[in-house]
Amino acid sequence: MKKSASRIITIIFLCLMPVWMLASKDVKFSEKENRYMATFPKISVETLKNGSFMSDFETYLTDQFPVRNACIALKTNTLRLFGQRKINDVYIASNGYLIADEEEFNEQKVEELTKSINNFAANVDEKVDVNFMLVPNAVSIYEAKLPYNVKSTQRDTMDFVKDNLTDKVKFVDVYDDLKDNVSQQLYYKTDHHWTTRGAFIAFTDYAKAVGLNTDSVHYDFMAVAGDFQGTQASNCGIYSSYDNVSICVPENSEGSYIVNYIEKTEKKATLFDESKLSEKDKYLVFMGGNYSEVDITTNAGTGKNLLVIKDSYANCMIPMLTPYYDHIIVVDPRYYYDNIYELVQGSGINEVLFLYNVNSYVTDNSLEDILNNIPSNDAE
Amino acid sequence: MVFSSLNFLFIFLPITLLLYYICKDITWKNVILLIASLVFYAWGEPVYIILMVISIFFNYLIGKDIEQSSHPKATLVFGIIINILILGYFKYSGMIVDTINSIAGLSIHKRELALPVGISFYTFQAMSYIIDVYRKDSKAQQKILPFAVYITMFPQLIAGPIVRYEDIERQLTVRRFSGNDFSNGVLTFIKGLAQKVILANCIGAVHTEILGMTDRGAVVAWIGAIAYTLQIFNDFAGYSNMAIGLGKMLGFTFPKNFDRPYASTSVTEFWRRWHISLSTWFKEYLYIPLGGNRKGKFRQIINLLIVWSLTGLWHGAAWNFVAWGLYYGILLILEKFVLNKLRAKLPKAVNWLTTFIIVIIGWVFFFSSSFSGAVNYLGTMFGANGFATSDTLFYLFGYIIIMALGMVPAVVSFDDNGKKPAAIKWIACILLFILSVAFLVSESYNPFLYFRF
């Protein structure tokens, strides 16, 4: 009697999970992981012979495991319990901050890239001012929040870039002012971007450096979302903090510009895309994300045209710049395939701003190609 | 297929166990086991399964011939040569060609061969069979089915333990099944699974990260080396535990493969406790036939060096594995002939620590991709690149608990006594199982992020 009871228990245990796996419905898309989950792989002689069916089948099982999200939370929390403070390259820092680790600095690569900016400055018209704002990431500014006294080397990276720039390029150093304002929230807790507040401090530095008169312009900060959980939360699987997203608009510029999305051939009267606030990645509210080229026409009447060559850190700062330029052209080199020199010449650009964060600058693979594509003058 | 996969845990194993226990007759149980093993092998190695089938038929016929033939020695030598040639072709041809090329300055073209999974293990098992038959320690197996089960048995097919034919001959046709054995098997399997999925994989990640760093101080280098020391133990011993546990669930008793190796207080002791089935194999089938210690000290030293360089080579087809083997060979010789008297006078703690450090240094040769890489890494460990870097505390505090946990099964025995396991053990193991599955599922956690900064 007892023997058969234990047999039945064993059989139940053996069948429990398989039956549950079979019975549960396949998930097509995972919100948390922001990707399509594996589906049942194709069986054919070919996939069996090369073993791809077998490995795809295991991926299918793990992707469609019934309590997958709970498993991930269990693992993350177990590791935290053991004292581990870095999961998937995200530091679990104090005050609920999830801070992306810094990207590895490769001296030769950064030197080449910086040279190409020098090259650009030397090859555009002499009267064009070239400025370079290299923004440190949270890992550097919020170094004190990092676990176990971890140190960042981004200040050294910034100095290296600064030292490698020629006099033709002005380096806008925002490090000190960000560092002085660490009591404010300069970076999102759960995302790898800086906040609008952080961008505003950097904007003030930029205004000083290029001589913009900001006295007459009043800036309004408006909270637009309170439940943002960004890339860092997804990356390490910790969803305990939420971020507020706010936008910053110059008060006297309401409705006074036209934004032309070149690749979408679409014109709008706003630099904000409210529809993104209902999506997962709420940072996309700024300019709707990254586009190869965005042309902004304003009624500033200053006679100055600005070209911004940038990564996504610029997206929340661009609106702050609108009162000072008639035209602002925003180029994201990762998606840009035209000739940047022709753009500078053809659009009557007077100022150029390179705006990058350190992590994306040291890993960038597209800027150098665009800057080194200098048109030959033989045609003239 | 590997044990630490959802497919194995939740599909393959339940089906196999159900079918296995539905069959009452041992022959049918063997049929189920053989089919399951072939599926298990083909799942990971769909093409090379042919090689294994050839090996089964070949060694089966050799075994029979040794028993019947009038010149059994010739048959044995032929059998061993063919086994070694097959192993050599798949495992060592690349290394041999590279070595010839670099010595003679040639550039012979080398065919890149994928190493068939488990070939080192099943070839050694096959050789153990034909040698046992030759020595009359075992009778030649007359039926192909039990012999095929011996070679292919999925619990130990791809990572051991290397079960000697002599030890398992009877169990191939006569097995006792008991509820307690099954229960203890389940628990042993879960212990092994947790060792592999929780300890080895997490500690391995620490090692990988440290190895990828461009500059590290002495402390971090030590953490990296110790992490590997614990990873390889938990990986290997975990796999052995899973194999032993599965064996028990199927009615087999496999020999113990690891017995608290990092508690050893001498190198000699370490090798009695580490990968026991391999050391036993080399001792039984190489060291003793070479004459062992019966032909004078000089011959004994030579024999030890031969055995240990081959032990190193068995672990991998590269010269740093040979160096690693010789390192142990030389240390064992030193211990035997010089150090034993000195060691006897020292406190146990000192002997333990020196042994553990020797083992850690040994693993540096093992994980380094080249000999010079190993020397560089050792240099860093002993202060060539400074003592501490800014991230020293991070590695020290962030991973100390998981590494301490990883040390526990290396120094404490969790063996069962064959009796009915206590309820507390069940609870602990069920929790470990849930945690292991969570870790296993999480390994594929791979959020796709718009990392367009």
Interface residues (C-beta under 8 A of the other chain):
Chain A: K3 S6 T10 I11 L14 C15 M17 P18 M21 K32 E33 N34 R35 L48 K49 N50 G51 M54 F57 E58 T59 L61 T62 D63 F65 R68 A70 C71 I72 L74 K75 T76 T78 L79 F82 G83 Q84 R85 K86 N88 E104 P147 Y148 N149 V150 K151 H192 H193 T231 S234 N235 G237 D281 N290 D311 S312 Y313 R334 N357 N359 S360
Chain B: M1 S5 L6 N7 L9 F10 I11 L13 P14 L17 L18 W43 G44 E45 P46 V47 G179 F182 C202 T214 S390 D391 L393 F394 L396 F397 G398 Y399 I400 I401 I402 L405 I434 L435 V437 A438 F439 L440 V441 S442 E443 S444 Y445 N446 P447 F448 L449 Y450 F451 R452 F453
